[in-house]
Amino acid sequence: MRTFLYMAWKYAKVMQEVDLAAYNFPWHLANPATPQPSGDGAHKHDAKDFSPLAIFGTMVDNPEMDSVTETGLPRRIGDNIKSLYALQLDYDNGMSIDQFIAEHQDLQYSLYTSYSHGTKEGDRFRVVIPLAKELPCELLESRKVRDNLCFNFPSVDECCFHRGHWQLLPLVNPEVREKYRWHRNKGKPWDFDLDMYRDWAEKEETERVQRMQAAFAKRDANTSERIR
């Protein structure tokens, strides 16, 4: 059974695993939710703030006790997310939908327009791309890995590749529902060099530790000099 990580709304403090087949993502893709704003005046809330978000990935096997709430559910923090089995790309007027489709004909993906599409300039959409193998989330802490992902998907919002970055599930603004677009492509999952990513992350961590050690040594030397 494949599950995805689910967060009920923008300010939820917990996440849970949901059966992907039971949720029926293809159906939601073709039939997006149409939430309505709530409240009025200064207390009016944007509908998308109360809509569900997801990460197509896995949860760590045993979250630390301080990472679990009183409900028994893990907190929605990056450390509780173990790996990704699909990328979630976010485009905000950086590339058109037709351009993305034309440039990725061999790729497997599901594309759907964002809540803001049709209310602002340009195409605004999200793309869920299955991976040929799971991507451990700790590798996303590498600057070089994130840069490589951005290189492979130009014009994407770089925040997509930060650990624990949630994306709204298919959702449409009721005022511009007729402008909603979605597309599924039956190509191949996206593949990447996992060993190369691991090497980059390991090298960056080694360099980080060396910089810290050099900084501590310099601090200690300055302290000794002042004491004399």
C-alpha positions, 0 to 999 in steps of 0.5 A: 500500500502506497501512502502519502503525507497529508496535512489538513490545513495550512496551520495544522501542527500534525501530519498523517499518512493517507492511502493514495489509492483510497484518496483517489488522486486522479479523481481529485485531479479532474475534480478539484475542490472549490473551497469558499472564503470564510469570515468577513472584513478583517477576519476574512480567511483565504479559502486555500488556508483551510485546504489540505496539503501533501508531500508524496513521501514517507515518514520516519520509522520512529519519530522522537517523542518530542516530535509527537503531539498529544494526539499521537500524530507526528508533528509536521516538521522536516525531520519527520519526513524520511524520503520522497517518491515524487517531486512536487514542482511549483511554477509561478509565471516562470514557464507556461503550461504548454511549454512544460508539456512540450519539453517533458513529453517523455516524463511521467507526471500529473499537472494541475493549475494553482489556486491563484491561476487565472487571478494573476498574470501567467500560468501558475501550476504544480506538477507531481513527478514520480521518481525512479527511486526514493530520494532521502530527504537529508540530501535536500539539505545539500545546496548542490543537490538543490541547485542540480534539481533547479537546473533540471527543472528551470523556472521552478520555485526553489522552495520546492526542494526544501525539506518538508515543503508542503504543496496544496492538493488540487484546488480551484478558485470558484471565481475562475473555475473555468480556467482550471487546467490539468494534464497527466502524462504517461512517460517514465518516472524521473531518474537521478544519480543517487550516489552523486547526490550522496557524495555531494551531501557528504562533502558539504557536511565535511566542509561544514564541520571543518569550518566550524572547527576552524571557527572554534579554534580561532575563538579559543586562540583569541580568548587565550590571547586576551587572558594573557 
